[in-house]
Amino acid sequence: MIKINLLPYKKARVQDNIREQMLMLVITAVITLAICIFVHVKLTNQIDELNQNIKVATAEKEKYEAQAKQLDEIKQKLEILAKKIQVMDDLELGKREAVLLLDMMTQTVIPKRMYFTGFDFVGGVVNIDGSALDNKTVADFMTKLERTGLFSSVELKSITQCKVKESAEVKCFSIKCVKAPLKKPDNKANKGEG
């Protein structure tokens, strides 16, 4: 029988297997290392990008906070200005109020039938004292006062018979009027007229 020595062939085959496995191990290590490097680079880039975004966002936040602070200061100044304008409007109304009241009194008096003996205006209450020829004149005067719209209530405090110049008898009256708040003039209407 013929004997064939296969040992060198098996040895060569084993060495080839070892080389193939070593090559596979090296290739796997290189691929794993490449993947690790790729992931590391990608994550580092993402971290850098996120850090850059954080810096930009922080800068914008500071800019907007500064603008918000300026806006708050402007709002405070506008509130102060609005209060000043309100005070000026109130003063203007107060200035007009006395003129309107006196003008209204001259328009509501019933000529040749009555006259005033006293007139005061304190804290939104107008007290009118006067003399009239009869009760109807006093009633007509009170009706005219109510129709002016300047008073929220007109109340007769007293009416009595009085003598004037020892021969004529008249009705002495006292009226209390509670002033209604004046309305602000419409600036738009005034501007449109001019």
C-alpha positions as a Markdown table, in Angstrom:
| # | Residue | x | y | z |
|---|---|---|---|---|
| 1 | Met | 0.0 | 0.0 | 0.0 |
| 2 | Ile | 1.0 | 3.5 | -0.7 |
| 3 | Lys | 1.4 | 5.8 | 2.1 |
| 4 | Ile | 1.0 | 9.6 | 1.5 |
| 5 | Asn | 2.3 | 11.9 | 4.0 |
| 6 | Leu | -0.4 | 14.7 | 4.5 |
| 7 | Leu | 1.2 | 16.3 | 7.4 |
| 8 | Pro | 2.9 | 19.1 | 5.6 |
| 9 | Tyr | -0.4 | 19.8 | 3.7 |
| 10 | Lys | -2.4 | 19.9 | 7.0 |
| 11 | Lys | 0.3 | 22.1 | 8.5 |
| 12 | Ala | 0.2 | 24.4 | 5.5 |
| 13 | Arg | -3.6 | 24.4 | 5.7 |
| 14 | Val | -3.6 | 25.2 | 9.4 |
| 15 | Gln | -1.1 | 28.0 | 8.8 |
| 16 | Asp | -3.4 | 29.3 | 6.0 |
| 17 | Asn | -6.3 | 29.2 | 8.4 |
| 18 | Ile | -4.3 | 31.0 | 11.0 |
| 19 | Arg | -3.3 | 33.7 | 8.4 |
| 20 | Glu | -6.9 | 34.0 | 7.3 |
| 21 | Gln | -8.2 | 34.4 | 10.9 |
| 22 | Met | -5.4 | 36.9 | 11.6 |
| 23 | Leu | -6.3 | 38.8 | 8.5 |
| 24 | Met | -10.0 | 38.7 | 9.5 |
| 25 | Leu | -9.1 | 39.9 | 13.0 |
| 26 | Val | -7.0 | 42.7 | 11.6 |
| 27 | Ile | -9.7 | 43.7 | 9.1 |
| 28 | Thr | -12.3 | 43.5 | 11.9 |
| 29 | Ala | -10.1 | 45.6 | 14.2 |
| 30 | Val | -9.5 | 48.2 | 11.4 |
| 31 | Ile | -13.2 | 48.4 | 10.5 |
| 32 | Thr | -14.1 | 48.7 | 14.3 |
| 33 | Leu | -11.5 | 51.3 | 14.7 |
| 34 | Ala | -12.7 | 53.2 | 11.6 |
| 35 | Ile | -16.3 | 53.1 | 12.9 |
| 36 | Cys | -15.2 | 54.3 | 16.3 |
| 37 | Ile | -13.2 | 57.1 | 14.8 |
| 38 | Phe | -16.2 | 58.0 | 12.5 |
| 39 | Val | -18.6 | 58.0 | 15.4 |
| 40 | His | -16.2 | 60.0 | 17.6 |
| 41 | Val | -15.7 | 62.6 | 14.8 |
| 42 | Lys | -19.4 | 62.8 | 14.2 |
| 43 | Leu | -20.2 | 63.2 | 17.9 |
| 44 | Thr | -17.4 | 65.8 | 18.3 |
| 45 | Asn | -18.8 | 67.8 | 15.4 |
| 46 | Gln | -22.3 | 67.6 | 16.8 |
| 47 | Ile | -21.0 | 68.7 | 20.2 |
| 48 | Asp | -19.1 | 71.6 | 18.6 |
| 49 | Glu | -22.2 | 72.5 | 16.6 |
| 50 | Leu | -24.4 | 72.4 | 19.7 |
| 51 | Asn | -21.9 | 74.5 | 21.7 |
| 52 | Gln | -21.9 | 77.0 | 18.8 |
| 53 | Asn | -25.7 | 77.1 | 18.8 |
| 54 | Ile | -25.7 | 77.6 | 22.6 |
| 55 | Lys | -23.3 | 80.6 | 22.2 |
| 56 | Val | -25.5 | 82.1 | 19.5 |
| 57 | Ala | -28.7 | 81.5 | 21.6 |
| 58 | Thr | -27.0 | 83.0 | 24.7 |
| 59 | Ala | -26.0 | 86.1 | 22.7 |
| 60 | Glu | -29.5 | 86.4 | 21.3 |
| 61 | Lys | -30.9 | 86.0 | 24.8 |
| 62 | Glu | -28.7 | 88.7 | 26.1 |
| 63 | Lys | -29.7 | 91.0 | 23.2 |
| 64 | Tyr | -33.4 | 90.3 | 23.8 |
| 65 | Glu | -33.0 | 90.8 | 27.5 |
| 66 | Ala | -31.4 | 94.2 | 26.9 |
| 67 | Gln | -34.3 | 95.1 | 24.5 |
| 68 | Ala | -36.8 | 93.9 | 27.0 |
| 69 | Lys | -35.2 | 96.1 | 29.7 |
| 70 | Gln | -35.4 | 99.0 | 27.3 |
| 71 | Leu | -39.0 | 98.2 | 26.5 |
| 72 | Asp | -39.8 | 98.1 | 30.3 |
| 73 | Glu | -38.1 | 101.5 | 30.7 |
| 74 | Ile | -40.1 | 102.9 | 27.8 |
| 75 | Lys | -43.4 | 101.4 | 29.2 |
| 76 | Gln | -42.6 | 103.1 | 32.6 |
| 77 | Lys | -41.9 | 106.4 | 30.9 |
| 78 | Leu | -45.2 | 106.0 | 28.9 |
| 79 | Glu | -47.1 | 105.4 | 32.1 |
| 80 | Ile | -45.6 | 108.5 | 33.7 |
| 81 | Leu | -46.4 | 110.5 | 30.6 |
| 82 | Ala | -50.0 | 109.1 | 30.5 |
| 83 | Lys | -50.4 | 110.2 | 34.2 |
| 84 | Lys | -49.1 | 113.6 | 33.4 |
| 85 | Ile | -51.4 | 113.9 | 30.4 |
| 86 | Gln | -54.3 | 112.8 | 32.6 |
| 87 | Val | -53.4 | 115.5 | 35.2 |
| 88 | Met | -53.3 | 118.1 | 32.4 |
| 89 | Asp | -56.6 | 116.9 | 31.1 |
| 90 | Asp | -58.1 | 117.1 | 34.6 |
| 91 | Leu | -56.7 | 120.6 | 35.0 |
| 92 | Glu | -58.1 | 121.6 | 31.6 |
| 93 | Leu | -61.5 | 120.2 | 32.6 |
| 94 | Gly | -61.4 | 122.0 | 35.9 |
| 95 | Lys | -60.5 | 125.2 | 34.2 |
| 96 | Arg | -63.4 | 124.8 | 31.7 |
| 97 | Glu | -65.8 | 123.6 | 34.5 |
| 98 | Ala | -66.1 | 127.0 | 36.2 |
| 99 | Val | -66.6 | 128.8 | 32.9 |
| 100 | Leu | -69.2 | 126.2 | 31.7 |
| 101 | Leu | -71.0 | 126.5 | 35.1 |
| 102 | Leu | -71.3 | 130.2 | 35.0 |
| 103 | Asp | -72.3 | 130.2 | 31.3 |
| 104 | Met | -74.9 | 127.6 | 32.0 |
| 105 | Met | -76.3 | 129.8 | 34.9 |
| 106 | Thr | -76.6 | 132.8 | 32.6 |
| 107 | Gln | -78.5 | 130.6 | 30.1 |
| 108 | Thr | -80.8 | 129.0 | 32.6 |
| 109 | Val | -81.9 | 132.1 | 34.6 |
| 110 | Ile | -85.4 | 133.2 | 33.7 |
| 111 | Pro | -84.9 | 136.9 | 32.8 |
| 112 | Lys | -87.0 | 139.6 | 34.6 |
| 113 | Arg | -88.6 | 136.9 | 36.8 |
| 114 | Met | -85.7 | 135.9 | 39.1 |
| 115 | Tyr | -82.2 | 136.7 | 40.3 |
| 116 | Phe | -79.5 | 135.1 | 42.3 |
| 117 | Thr | -78.6 | 136.2 | 45.9 |
| 118 | Gly | -76.0 | 133.6 | 46.5 |
| 119 | Phe | -73.9 | 131.0 | 44.6 |
| 120 | Asp | -71.2 | 128.6 | 45.8 |
| 121 | Phe | -69.5 | 125.6 | 44.3 |
| 122 | Val | -67.7 | 123.3 | 46.8 |
| 123 | Gly | -66.6 | 119.7 | 46.2 |
| 124 | Gly | -69.0 | 119.0 | 43.3 |
| 125 | Val | -72.0 | 120.5 | 45.0 |
| 126 | Val | -73.5 | 123.8 | 43.7 |
| 127 | Asn | -75.7 | 125.8 | 46.1 |
| 128 | Ile | -77.9 | 128.4 | 44.5 |
| 129 | Asp | -79.8 | 131.0 | 46.5 |
| 130 | Gly | -82.1 | 133.4 | 44.8 |
| 131 | Ser | -85.5 | 135.2 | 44.6 |
| 132 | Ala | -88.2 | 134.6 | 42.1 |
| 133 | Leu | -91.7 | 136.1 | 41.4 |
| 134 | Asp | -93.5 | 132.8 | 42.0 |
| 135 | Asn | -93.2 | 129.1 | 42.5 |
| 136 | Lys | -93.6 | 128.3 | 38.8 |
| 137 | Thr | -90.5 | 130.4 | 38.0 |
| 138 | Val | -88.5 | 128.4 | 40.5 |
| 139 | Ala | -89.9 | 125.1 | 39.0 |
| 140 | Asp | -89.0 | 126.2 | 35.5 |
| 141 | Phe | -85.5 | 127.2 | 36.6 |
| 142 | Met | -85.0 | 123.8 | 38.2 |
| 143 | Thr | -86.2 | 122.1 | 35.0 |
| 144 | Lys | -83.7 | 124.1 | 33.0 |
| 145 | Leu | -80.9 | 123.1 | 35.4 |
| 146 | Glu | -81.8 | 119.4 | 35.0 |
| 147 | Arg | -81.8 | 119.7 | 31.2 |
| 148 | Thr | -78.3 | 121.1 | 31.0 |
| 149 | Gly | -76.8 | 117.7 | 31.7 |
| 150 | Leu | -74.2 | 119.3 | 34.1 |
| 151 | Phe | -76.0 | 118.0 | 37.2 |
| 152 | Ser | -76.8 | 114.5 | 38.3 |
| 153 | Ser | -79.4 | 115.8 | 40.7 |
| 154 | Val | -81.2 | 119.1 | 41.3 |
| 155 | Glu | -83.0 | 119.4 | 44.7 |
| 156 | Leu | -85.0 | 122.2 | 46.2 |
| 157 | Lys | -83.8 | 122.8 | 49.7 |
| 158 | Ser | -86.3 | 125.5 | 50.7 |
| 159 | Ile | -88.7 | 128.0 | 49.3 |
| 160 | Thr | -90.2 | 130.8 | 51.5 |
| 161 | Gln | -92.1 | 134.0 | 51.1 |
| 162 | Cys | -89.8 | 137.1 | 51.4 |
| 163 | Lys | -90.3 | 140.8 | 51.2 |
| 164 | Val | -88.2 | 142.9 | 49.0 |
| 165 | Lys | -88.1 | 146.7 | 49.4 |
| 166 | Glu | -90.9 | 146.5 | 51.9 |
| 167 | Ser | -93.6 | 146.5 | 49.3 |
| 168 | Ala | -93.0 | 143.5 | 47.0 |
| 169 | Glu | -93.3 | 139.9 | 48.1 |
| 170 | Val | -91.2 | 137.3 | 46.3 |
| 171 | Lys | -90.3 | 133.6 | 46.7 |
| 172 | Cys | -86.8 | 133.1 | 48.2 |
| 173 | Phe | -85.4 | 129.8 | 47.3 |
| 174 | Ser | -82.4 | 127.6 | 47.9 |
| 175 | Ile | -81.4 | 124.8 | 45.5 |
| 176 | Lys | -78.7 | 122.2 | 45.9 |
| 177 | Cys | -77.3 | 120.7 | 42.7 |
| 178 | Val | -74.9 | 117.7 | 42.5 |
| 179 | Lys | -72.5 | 118.2 | 39.6 |
| 180 | Ala | -72.1 | 115.4 | 37.1 |
| 181 | Pro | -68.6 | 114.7 | 36.0 |
| 182 | Leu | -67.6 | 116.6 | 32.9 |
| 183 | Lys | -66.8 | 114.7 | 29.8 |
| 184 | Lys | -63.4 | 115.2 | 28.1 |
| 185 | Pro | -63.6 | 117.1 | 24.9 |
| 186 | Asp | -63.3 | 115.0 | 21.8 |
| 187 | Asn | -59.9 | 116.1 | 20.4 |
| 188 | Lys | -60.5 | 114.3 | 17.1 |
| 189 | Ala | -63.6 | 116.4 | 16.5 |
| 190 | Asn | -61.8 | 119.6 | 17.3 |
| 191 | Lys | -58.9 | 118.7 | 15.0 |
| 192 | Gly | -61.4 | 117.8 | 12.2 |
| 193 | Glu | -63.1 | 121.2 | 12.5 |
| 194 | Gly | -59.8 | 123.2 | 12.1 |
